[in-house]
């Protein structure tokens, strides 16, 4: 039976998809076995000139590997 752990990450992007992809991609660079994600919160930042940037809080889950130490 697999055991999973979850971590929360925040990321920004010009679109929601870009912000979510950024968080999941970054998690995959340092974690093995990333299996799912859940968007916990979506926020928006409005820059000067009206440009919109999305900020997301993403919970990423990954499998914990069993390792036997001698």
N, C-alpha and C positions, 0 to 999 in steps of 0.2 A: 504494500500500500504506500503510495507516494505522499509525502508531506510537502506542503508549499508554504512559502513565506511571501509577504507582500511589503512593498515599500512605496512611499508617496514621493512623486517627483513633480516639479512645476516646470513648464516650458512655455515659450512664446512663439508666435508665428503670425504671418500675414493672413492666414486662414486657419480655421479650426483644425482641418486635416493636417496642415503643416505643423501646428503646435503639438498635436497628438503624436504624429509620426516622429517628431524630434525627441519627445520624451521616451517613446518606446525604443527608438533606435539607440539612444544614449544608454538606456538600461542594458540593451543587448551587447554593448561594448565591454561591459564589466561583469555581467551576470550570465551564467549558463542556465539554460532550460527555461527561458522566459516563455510562459504559456498563455497569459491572458492579461488584459488591462481593463480598467473601469475608469471612466471620466467622473471624478468626484465634484468638480466645480469648473465653471467657465466664467471668466471675467474678460472685460475689454478695457483696453487703454486707448485713449484718444490723444494723438499727438497734435502738435501745432499744425494748422492747415487741414485738420479733420481726418488725417490718416488713422486708420483703426488697426490695432494690433491685438490679437487674442492671447489670453493667458489661461492655461489650463492646469488643473491639479489632477494628476493621473496616478491611480494606484496600479502598480505593476506586480503581477504574481509570477513566481518562479519556483521550480522544484528544488528541494534540498536533497543533495546527493548523500547517500549513506556511505560512510567511509569507516573502515575498521582500522584502528591504530594498533600497532604492535607494541 
